[in-house]
Amino acid sequence: MKLFTTKQIAVLDRFTIENEPIAGIDLMERAALQITNWLVQKFSAERKLLFFAGSGNNGGDTLAIARQMASLDFLCEVHLLNIGKSMTESAATNLDRLQKQGKVKISTLNSAAEFPETNPADIFIDGLFGSGLTRPIDGVAAALVQKINSLPNTVVAIDIPSGLSGENGAGCNEKNTVQASYTLTFQFPKLSFLFPENEQFTGNWEVLPIRLHPEGIEKTPTEFYWIDKNMVQPLIPSRSRFGHKGTYGHALLIAGSYGKMGAAILAAKSCLRAGAGLLTTHVPHLGYPIIQTAVPEAMASVDQHDSNFTEFPDLSSFSVVGAGPGIGQKTNTKRALIELLKQVKVPLALDADALNILSENKEWLSSIPENSILTPHPGEFKRLAGESVNSWERLQNQITFSKKYKVVIVLKGAFTSVSMPDGRVFFNSTGNPGMATAGSGDVLTGIITGLLSQCLSPENAAIAGVCLHGLAGDFAASEKSENAIVASDIVENLGKAFLDINQTLEK
């Protein structure tokens, strides 16, 4: 699914109005009805709804929702923010409709001192400012936001929490931005929702469809995309009845060192579970009995060094190489890694200590083969690409890094971002907080390596890999809870992830 900036979404609104065709006020009514349906299913009519509405179209949405909820016998109050601006046409129309309905108490707030009396059970509906806001909230509006945030009430934000930018959240004043319990956004998630520092504002967010025109969506260019099962379905390699282990590739996985053989085991198991036909795991001498016992399906290439990676086998028989999980950062390991970068001619996935070595030797970055996949967590990426003041800037650094070195960057997180050498970015929709556990990244490296071995392009292997990884984590959480997940649970649920996607394919 495509993702768009707030300006592009506004253009799509206009395209829908002109080409469906539908009047703007009717599109607003359609959007409001989606919110109304959500509220009715979520909350009891015994709880009073307090609507805080601004003078723009976000306020118009809010006034329409208040009218619709009142028609369903919910007790509603509307409090209009007065900042000296006239209402938009749609907001004025909805205010007139609400007044004619006669079921809702309406007041104007000229200062925070006029804030209504409330009960902790009351639900606040934030419709003060929408995604078109171009500067931080101040004055009376800021005081009102601070009052809302100071109270224990559940807050539902319409489309976007007031004060938050749709893209770069750096410009918002934290204390003057609504801290919502829920954010109900229209058609597409805002990019700012995908950044960790904005969770305090969005709370739990949901996307509600309002049927923006499909032709407009198709024609509007973007560099941002949302990874879901529908996108991944056609990327999963199918199996031929006459296929054999050689058909599905021979992966080389360079992993493990003294005290870190668990990383090699997790990566090897997930590589095989992801469908690699053959796997050779290159391990230090001490790791030989460990890998042969823990992963009997994998062959072993044994390093001459007892405890570290210092060499690699002839690469000519391998279709992909994955390197980094648990290899350590010894001097001889560093030498072996740069030699690997110079010699490898097949797709390459780099993780963990391989990335840490590169961050200490940035002159080696130019030696990374084009279209390699790098899978850093935020700390590793900071060491590779430098400091960022916020997630938006970090995203720009990620895009720049991918373009400069012509590599795929899988920046791990709640909505893992996958940047391509051409500047496109894909955000992953699967996964849960329980996956923030030791070894989870090793599993992802194994999955991506296993997919690469089956001739998926680096782009598709990264996209499918993060989705399958997150989906397996979701199945693990459903069985054992987010609190109790360990990395091995993700590996064990990869089969369910594949089944789930394949069953969706059959439908």
Residue, then its C-alpha position, 0 to 999 in steps of 0.5 A: m500500500k502506498l503512503f503519502t504526505t499530508k499535502q498529498i492526501a489533501v490533493l487526493d481528497r480534492f481528486t475524489i471530490e472532483n472525480e467520484p464525484i462527491a461534494g466536499i461536505d458529503l465526503m466529510e460526512r462519510a469520514a465522520l460516519q467511520i469515526t461514529n461507527w468506531l465510537v459506538q462499538k468502543f464506548s457505552a452511551e452512558r459515557k458523555l462525549l465532549f467534542f473540542a472543535g477548531s474552525g478548520n475542516n478537522g473541526g468540521d469532521t468533529l461537528a459532524i461526528a457530534r451530530q451523528m452520535a447525538s442522533l444515536d442518543f449519546l450525550c454530547e457537548v461541543h466546545l468550539l475554540n475561538i482563535g479569531k479565525s472564521m470557519t471553513e465552509s464545511a465546518a460552518t455547514n456542519l455547525d449549522r446542521l448541529q444547531k438545527q438538530g438541537k440535541v447538543k449543547i454548544s459553547t465557545l471557548n475563549s480561554a482555558a478558564e472556560f474549560p467545561e466541568t468534566n467527569p473522569a469517565d467523560i470521553f474527550i474528542d480532539g478535533l482542534f487542529g488537523s494535519g494541515l497545521t503548519r506551526p506549533i500551537d500557542g496562545v489559547a489553543a495551547a492552554l486548552v491542549q495543556k488542560i486536556n492533557s492534565l486530565p485523566n480522561t480518555v482522549v480520541a483524536i480525529d485524524i491526527p492529534s492536535g499539534l502533531s505534524g504529519e511528517n516531521g514531528a520535530g516542529c511540535n511543542e511537546k507540552n502543546t500537543v494533544q496526548a491521545s489515547y486513540t487516534l483514528t486516521f483516514q485512509f492512510p497512516k501519517l508518517s509521523f505515527l511510525f516514529p517512536e517519539n510520537e507514540q505519546f501523542t497518538g496512543n493506539w492508532e487505527v486507519l479507517p477507510i473513507r474510499l478515496h478515489p483509487e485512480g487518484i491513489e494509483k496516479t499519485p507518486t510516492e516514495f513511501y509504502w506500507i508492507d502488509k500481507n497483500m504486498v508480500q503474497p506474490l513474493i513468496p517463492s512457490r515450490s515445484r513438484f520436481g524441485h530438489k534441495g539444489t533448486y532452492g539455493h545454497a546459503l553460507l552463513i558466517a556466524g558465532s564466536y566464543g560465547k555467542m554461538g546462540a546467534a549462529i544457531l538462531a540464524a541457521k534455524s531461521c534460514l532453513r525455516a525460510g526455505a533455503g535448500l542447503l545451508t553451510t554455517h561457517v563457525p569457529h572451531l569450538g562451534y563445530p560440535i555445537i552447530q552440528t548438534a543444535v542444527p543437524e540440517a546445516m552443514a558446517s564449515v570450520d574456521q581454523h581459529d578456535s573461537n573467532f571468524t578469521e577466514f571463509p570457504d571458497l564462495s563459488s558454490f554458494s548462492v548467498v552469504g549472510a554474515g555478522p551474527g555473533i562473530g565478534q570484533k577481533t582484529n583477525t575477524k575484521r581482516a576476514l570481513i573486509e576480504l569477504l566484501k572484496q571477494v563475494k559476488v552473490p547477494l550479501a546480508l550483513d548484520a550485528d558485529a559485521l555492521n559494528i566493524l564497518s562503523e569503526n572502519k568507515e572507509w570500508l563502506s565503499s567496499i560493500p557490494e551494491n544491493s547488499i542488505l544491511t540490517p542494523h538496529p537504531g544504535e548500530f545505524k547511528r554508529l554507521a551513519g551518524e547522529s540524528v536529532n529525531s526519527w524524521e532526520r534519521l529516516q532522511n539519513q537512512i535514505t541518503f545512506s542507501k542511495k550513497y552506497k547503493v544498499v538496502i537498509v533494514l532499520k529495525g524497530a516497531f515499524t521496521s523501515v526498509s530503504m532502497p538504493d533508489g530512495r523508496v522506503f517500505f514500513n513494516s506493519t507486522g510484529n509486536p513489542g515482545m520481539a524486542t528480545a535477544g536474538s530476534g535480529d539474528v532470526l531476521t538475518g537468517i530469514i532474509t538469507g534464506l529468502l535470498s538463497q531462493c533467488l528473491s531480489p534483495e529488495n523483495a527478500a528484505i520486504a518479505g523477510v521483515c513481514l514474515h519475521g513480524l508475523a511469526g512474532d505475532f503468532a508467538a505472542s498470541e501463544k505465549s504473550e508479548n512478555a514471554i517471547v524469546a527468539s526461538d519462538i519466532v523461529e518456531n512460528l515461521g511455518k505459521a507465518f508462511l501458512d497464513i500468507n499462503q492461505t491468503l493467496e488461495k483466497 
